[in-house]
Amino acid sequence: RHYSVAAQSQLRELLGQQLSAIKEAGTFKAERIITSSQSTQITVQGSEQRILNFCANNYLGLANNPEIIAYSQQLLERYGAGLSSVRFICGTQDIHKQLEQKIAQFHGREDTILYASCFDANAGIFEAILTPEDAVFSDELNHASIIDGIRLCKAKKQRYKHRDLADLEQQLRSSDARLKLIATDGVFSMDGNIAPLARIVELAKKYNSLVFVDECHATGFFGATGRGTEEYDQVMGQVDIINSTLGKALGGASGGYTTGPAELISFLRQKSRPYLFSNTLPPAVVGVGLKVMDMLLSSSELSQRVQSNTQRFREAMTKAGFTIAGENHPICPVMLGDARLASNFADQMLTRGIYVIGFSYPVVPQGKARIRVQISAAHTEEEIDRAVQAFIEVGRGLKVIN
Ligand code: PLP
């Protein structure tokens, strides 16, 4: 006992020193406590005032949609709080199968497997399907969960430079692997930029490779009818494997999935560890997914609205003299450079009732701090304009723009 007390104070001291260093570097991430539902207007602890929210992944504004909540409540009552089981032992209900089918229908795929999160979907896929005879080619800026998933597999791991097709081609050409798999985010969430998917698909055909795309920041709202990056880049149906989340545009509750060829999905049900060794998605969460899928299968109005809001914000901010990274995507990173400037800027925006977050190292590279604004279909034009006006006032005060 004496020994473990000593070990624990050693741990506290080691971590305490590192926490102080993080704070000194200005990169400590504090959590702001929200006291309302997720929405374009929220309240936060310590204030009664409603603030305008520009930092959720609530792209379609469905996170507190009354129709979705009512349906989710019905499933909660009828199917219970949860399954207390993994899927294959006694955790699969008819609603889980229905949701898998609807997601497959939405993407035009053969089948879908649900996970507790897209992090799990990414953690489970590479290790399940790739062996030491295979190779995976991964964009260097892929999401952490793809990187972790690839780390778990035994295939040859090759990283290509961010969206660099020449580098990717050179690596594909010199590979003699059995299966080749190119893995990329469809949309990169820190920069709001897009994978060159049509050209990746072309390279994949030329070198007999599979294509895997993480569509967390695209499914439901990106592309003309919200089918994601493959629709945006006009290669619908040509990506082999799509992983995505139910925790962002699709109602914002939680859950992830892989959708693709029937044999792949069947195989993942046999081999994918986060699926085999983790609890089933709860019925209320499945209800959110089902209702959202019904809405998106019958109309693409919301995705059109988020696109026009995005255009309005990007145009006004660029005209005001800000540098907005990315392309046509509701992730609008306002580039500032310095970490302290970004955090100071965000604080001053909050005093004007606008909630935005500064991102700095290690989430983005050193010297590339920014404020990431995320636009929602639920923002009104007046709300977008208010945010732009606040950016202009704070930007002038901090000498970011003239
Ligand atoms: N992939 C990308 C690109 C993401 O942005 C995220 C969420 O942060 C994930 C995967 C993980 O998704 P989930 O929240 O469903 O675990």
Boltz pocket constraint, residues with backbone or C-beta under 6 A from the ligand:
constraints:
  - pocket:
      binder: B
      contacts: [[A, 116], [A, 117], [A, 118], [A, 119], [A, 120], [A, 122], [A, 143], [A, 145], [A, 185], [A, 187], [A, 189], [A, 214], [A, 216], [A, 217], [A, 244], [A, 245], [A, 246], [A, 247], [A, 254], [A, 255], [A, 256]]
      max_distance: 6.0
